[in-house]
Amino acid sequence: MELSGTLYERVHMEILWAPWRLSYVAAARPQQQDDPCFICQGLGRQDDRQSLIVLRTGHSVVLLNRFPYNNGHLLVGPQAHKGKLEELTPEELLDTMESVRRMTRALDQLIHPDGYNLGLNLGRVAGAGLPGHLHWHIVPRWNGDTNFMPVLADTKVIVQSLDSLYDLLVAQLQK
């Protein structure tokens, strides 16, 4: 069997521009032991919007993921810089889990996902990009949101800007 024409002629491919990803790709390197913790840095700033912090509670913090896997991807962790579950006090663990529950409820009301992936990566070998500060991922999922883009093009389409999502979440949490 002979294939004629160029690949482009056989398969028309759209170009998806995602310039905000450049800072992540360009700076990609393994995290060093002495690298600053972005969660603690954000907690130390006064400007929660700049740090993408949408909620601070007595013991936990919720941030938008700057490099999301899907629209609405949030990070929820204790305010204290702790890297192991056994280091959390019962109050920190309960408050963090209450924040996970509160944020899934807020996302349900705002962007109506069909489900969620909730995850905690313990240790670098398990995928923790910030192994010194525990944080749970809340990744909203929709029927049919898995398609060929991540598999063939190593590209994920995010349909909403972080600024827009930030505004919606903060308004929802103030209700």
C-alpha positions in Angstrom: 0.0 0.0 0.0 1.4 3.4 -1.0 0.7 6.6 0.9 0.8 9.7 -1.1 1.0 13.4 -0.1 2.6 14.9 2.9 1.5 14.2 6.5 -0.1 17.6 6.6 -2.2 16.8 3.5 -3.3 13.5 5.1 -4.0 14.7 8.6 -4.9 18.4 9.1 -3.6 19.5 12.5 -4.6 22.6 14.3 -2.1 24.6 16.2 -3.0 25.3 19.8 -1.2 28.3 21.4 -0.6 28.2 25.1 2.1 30.8 25.8 1.6 30.7 29.5 3.1 27.2 29.6 6.5 28.6 28.3 7.6 29.7 31.8 7.0 26.1 33.1 8.7 24.4 30.2 11.6 26.8 30.0 12.3 26.5 33.7 11.8 22.8 33.9 14.5 21.2 36.1 14.5 18.9 39.1 13.6 20.7 42.3 16.6 21.1 44.6 16.5 20.6 48.3 17.0 24.3 49.0 14.5 25.6 46.5 11.9 27.8 48.1 8.4 26.4 48.6 5.9 28.2 46.4 3.1 27.5 48.9 5.0 29.0 51.8 6.1 31.9 49.6 2.5 32.6 48.7 1.4 32.4 52.4 4.1 34.9 53.2 2.8 37.5 50.7 -0.1 39.9 51.2 -1.4 39.6 47.7 -3.4 36.3 47.5 -4.4 37.0 43.9 -0.7 37.1 42.8 0.0 33.9 44.7 -3.3 32.3 43.3 -4.5 31.7 46.9 -8.3 31.5 46.9 -8.8 30.5 50.5 -6.9 30.5 53.8 -8.5 28.8 56.8 -7.2 28.2 60.3 -4.8 25.4 59.2 -5.1 25.0 55.4 -4.6 26.9 52.2 -6.1 26.5 48.7 -4.4 27.6 45.6 -5.1 27.5 41.9 -2.5 25.2 40.1 -0.4 27.5 38.0 0.1 24.7 35.5 -3.2 22.8 35.6 -4.0 19.4 34.3 -7.6 20.4 33.7 -9.8 23.5 34.2 -10.4 24.1 37.9 -7.3 22.2 39.1 -6.7 23.2 42.7 -4.0 22.5 45.4 -5.1 22.1 49.0 -2.5 21.8 51.8 -1.7 22.6 55.3 -0.4 26.1 56.0 2.5 24.5 57.9 5.4 23.3 55.8 5.1 19.6 56.5 6.0 16.8 54.0 4.6 13.7 55.7 1.1 12.8 56.8 2.2 11.7 60.2 3.6 15.2 60.8 0.1 16.7 60.6 -1.8 17.4 63.8 -5.4 16.0 63.8 -6.6 19.6 63.5 -4.5 20.3 60.4 -5.6 17.0 58.8 -9.3 17.7 59.5 -9.1 21.3 58.3 -7.3 20.3 55.1 -9.9 17.6 54.3 -12.7 20.1 55.1 -11.1 22.5 52.6 -11.0 19.7 50.0 -14.7 19.1 50.6 -15.5 22.8 50.5 -13.7 23.3 47.2 -15.3 20.3 45.5 -18.7 21.8 46.5 -17.7 25.2 45.1 -16.4 23.7 41.9 -19.7 21.7 41.6 -21.7 24.9 41.7 -19.4 26.9 39.4 -18.1 24.6 36.6 -20.3 21.5 37.1 -17.7 18.7 36.6 -19.0 15.1 36.3 -16.3 13.9 38.8 -12.9 14.5 40.3 -9.5 13.0 40.6 -8.3 13.7 44.2 -4.6 12.9 44.8 -1.7 13.2 47.2 1.7 12.4 45.9 4.0 11.3 48.8 7.6 11.6 47.9 9.5 12.5 44.7 9.4 8.9 43.4 5.5 9.1 43.6 5.4 12.2 41.6 5.6 14.9 44.2 7.0 18.1 42.6 7.1 19.7 46.0 7.9 16.8 48.4 8.5 19.0 51.4 5.0 20.5 51.6 2.0 18.1 51.5 -0.8 19.2 49.1 -3.8 17.4 47.6 -4.7 17.9 44.0 -8.4 18.4 43.1 -8.7 17.8 39.3 -12.3 18.3 38.0 -13.2 15.8 35.2 -16.0 15.8 32.6 -17.3 12.9 30.5 -15.3 12.9 27.3 -12.5 15.2 28.6 -9.9 12.6 27.8 -9.0 12.8 24.1 -6.2 12.4 21.7 -4.5 15.7 22.6 -2.6 14.6 25.7 -1.8 11.2 24.2 -0.6 12.3 20.7 0.4 15.9 21.2 1.4 16.0 24.8 -1.0 19.0 25.0 -3.9 19.7 27.3 -6.6 22.2 26.4 -7.6 24.4 29.4 -10.8 26.3 28.6 -10.7 29.1 31.3 -8.0 31.5 32.4 -6.6 31.4 35.9 -7.7 35.0 36.4 -11.3 34.2 35.5 -11.4 31.0 37.7 -9.8 32.9 40.6 -12.5 35.6 40.5 -15.3 33.0 40.3 -14.0 30.9 43.2 -13.3 33.8 45.5 -16.9 35.2 44.8 -18.4 31.7 45.4 -16.5 31.3 48.7 -17.7 34.7 50.0 -21.4 33.6 49.6 
